[in-house]
Amino acid sequence: MKLFLDTSVLLAVCGSAKGSSRAIFHLAAGAAWSLMSSPYALTEVMRNLGKLPVAATAEWVRLRPHLQICDDIEEERTAGRLKIHDP
């Protein structure tokens, strides 16, 4: 199963040794889950990581290799609606 982790989940796992975000990383290997994220989410993590305790950066370095990176989706706003283009 593929699980997409957004910026908030990635920051939560870096900032806390407990909780459901961390549990996802602990359970992933045994459950044959692929942990996915996007270049956009990774950029946002890097932009916000400094707002967390210093230990969060070390956790990010340790956890980042466990993520598979998928392409960002292209989006276009048309008449107030979001239109998604699948590459």
HUSUL-V634432 format. One record per pair of residues at least 4 apart in sequence whose ideal C-beta (glycine too) atoms are under 7 Angstrom apart, sorted by the first residue. I is the first residue (numbers start at 1). J is the second residue. D is the distance in Angstrom with one decimal. If there is no record, write none. Layout:
BEGIN
i->I j->J d->D
i->I j->J d->D
END
This chain:
BEGIN
i->1 j->33 d->5.2
i->2 j->34 d->4.6
i->2 j->36 d->5.3
i->3 j->24 d->6.6
i->3 j->33 d->5.4
i->3 j->35 d->5.7
i->3 j->36 d->6.5
i->4 j->36 d->4.8
i->4 j->37 d->6.8
i->5 j->9 d->4.4
i->5 j->10 d->5.5
i->5 j->35 d->5.9
i->5 j->36 d->6.8
i->5 j->37 d->5.0
i->6 j->41 d->5.6
i->7 j->11 d->6.1
i->7 j->41 d->4.8
i->7 j->44 d->4.1
i->7 j->45 d->5.8
i->8 j->12 d->6.2
i->9 j->13 d->6.4
i->9 j->21 d->5.0
i->10 j->14 d->6.6
i->10 j->37 d->6.5
i->10 j->41 d->6.4
i->10 j->45 d->4.9
i->11 j->15 d->6.0
i->11 j->45 d->6.1
i->11 j->48 d->5.9
i->11 j->52 d->6.7
i->12 j->16 d->6.1
i->12 j->19 d->6.5
i->12 j->21 d->3.9
i->13 j->21 d->4.2
i->13 j->22 d->5.2
i->13 j->25 d->6.0
i->13 j->63 d->6.3
i->14 j->49 d->6.7
i->14 j->52 d->6.2
i->14 j->56 d->4.1
i->14 j->59 d->4.5
i->14 j->60 d->4.8
i->14 j->63 d->7.0
i->15 j->52 d->4.5
i->15 j->53 d->7.0
i->15 j->56 d->5.0
i->16 j->22 d->6.3
i->17 j->22 d->6.2
i->18 j->22 d->6.0
i->19 j->23 d->7.0
i->20 j->24 d->6.8
i->22 j->26 d->6.4
i->23 j->27 d->5.8
i->24 j->28 d->6.2
i->25 j->63 d->6.1
i->25 j->66 d->6.4
i->27 j->31 d->5.1
i->28 j->33 d->4.3
i->28 j->35 d->5.4
i->34 j->68 d->5.6
i->35 j->66 d->5.7
i->35 j->67 d->5.2
i->35 j->68 d->6.7
i->36 j->67 d->6.9
i->36 j->68 d->5.2
i->36 j->70 d->5.2
i->37 j->41 d->4.6
i->37 j->42 d->6.1
i->37 j->67 d->5.0
i->37 j->69 d->6.2
i->38 j->69 d->6.7
i->38 j->70 d->5.8
i->38 j->72 d->4.9
i->39 j->43 d->6.3
i->39 j->69 d->6.3
i->39 j->72 d->5.5
i->40 j->44 d->6.5
i->40 j->72 d->4.9
i->41 j->45 d->6.4
i->42 j->46 d->6.5
i->43 j->47 d->6.3
i->44 j->48 d->6.2
i->45 j->49 d->5.8
i->45 j->60 d->6.7
i->49 j->56 d->6.0
i->49 j->57 d->5.7
i->49 j->60 d->5.9
i->52 j->56 d->3.6
i->55 j->59 d->6.4
i->56 j->60 d->6.4
i->57 j->61 d->6.6
i->58 j->62 d->6.5
i->59 j->63 d->5.9
i->60 j->64 d->5.7
i->71 j->87 d->5.5
i->73 j->84 d->5.6
i->73 j->85 d->6.9
i->73 j->86 d->6.6
i->74 j->85 d->4.2
i->74 j->87 d->6.4
i->75 j->82 d->5.9
i->75 j->83 d->7.0
i->75 j->84 d->5.9
i->76 j->83 d->4.7
i->76 j->85 d->6.6
i->77 j->82 d->6.0
i->78 j->83 d->5.1
END
